[in-house]
Amino acid sequence: MIFEELFPSGPRTDLTIRYPRTDQLRIAEPAQEKMAYGVREAAKTLNVSERTVWSLVKTGELRSVIRAGRRLITRQNIEAFLEGDNERRI
């Protein structure tokens, strides 16, 4: 079939793509790195289960602290665990 047979009135001209104005765009702020993570967040960061994090904490392989009734794992302790550096753990 020919285009004119399918669309007798011609191509639609009312369809336009609208892009946001550049003065309306907002630049995202860089995410600020956390100093400490809860067990759930640490598990997501390490890509393991929460049970694994609790096991690592219990055996002392992953150091943690309790502050305000919450178990926290510092960023330095996560990095030390990943590097296998027992001396650097806080």
N, C-alpha and C positions, 0 to 999 in steps of 0.2 A: 504494500500500500504506500501511497505517497503521503507525505507529511500534511499537505493541505487537505487531503481526504479525512485524515484522522482529526485534525484541528482546523476546521474551516475558518475560524476567526484569527488564525495565526498564533504564534507563540505568545505565552502570557508575559506581559511586561511588568505586572504588579508584584512579582516575586522578587524581592531584594534581600540580600544578606546584610544584616546590620551588625556591625562590629562595635564594641564599646569605644567611646572616645578615649584617647590616650590620657587625657587629663583626669579621667574617672578611674583609671586603673590604680590599684594599690599594690605596692610591693610588699610581699610577705616578710615579716621579721624572721630572722634566723632563729631556730629553736634553741633555747638556752639549755645547756646540758645540766641535768640534775646532779646534785651532790650525793644523794642517796636514793635508793629504790626500796619499795616494799617487796615482799616475797613474790607477789603476782607480777609486778613490773620487772623484777630481776629474772624471773622465769622467762618472760617474753624477750628480754634483752639477750639472755643466754640461749634462747630457743630450746628450752627444756620444760618439763612439767613442774608445777609447784611442788609436787611430792619430791622430785629430784632436788630442788633447791633446799627443801627442809632436810633432806637426807645429807646434803653437803654441809649444811649448817651444823647439824647434829654431830657429824664426824669431825668437824673443825676444818674441813677442806675449804670452806667458804666462810669467812669471818663475818659476823654481824653484830649489831648493837640493838638494845631496846631503849627507845626514847619515847616518852609520853605514851607508854603502853603499846608501842608498835615496834615490830621487828624491822629494822632497817639494814640494808646492805649498801655500803658506800661504793661509789664509782671506783675508787682506788682498790677496794677489795675485789671487785669484779674483775678489774684489769689484772690484778695480781694472780687471781685464780686462773684466768685465761693464759697467763704467761707461765704459770707453774712456779711463781716466785713466792715461797713461803716467808722469806725475810721481810718483804715489803708490806705484808698484810698489817693492817692497823687494828 
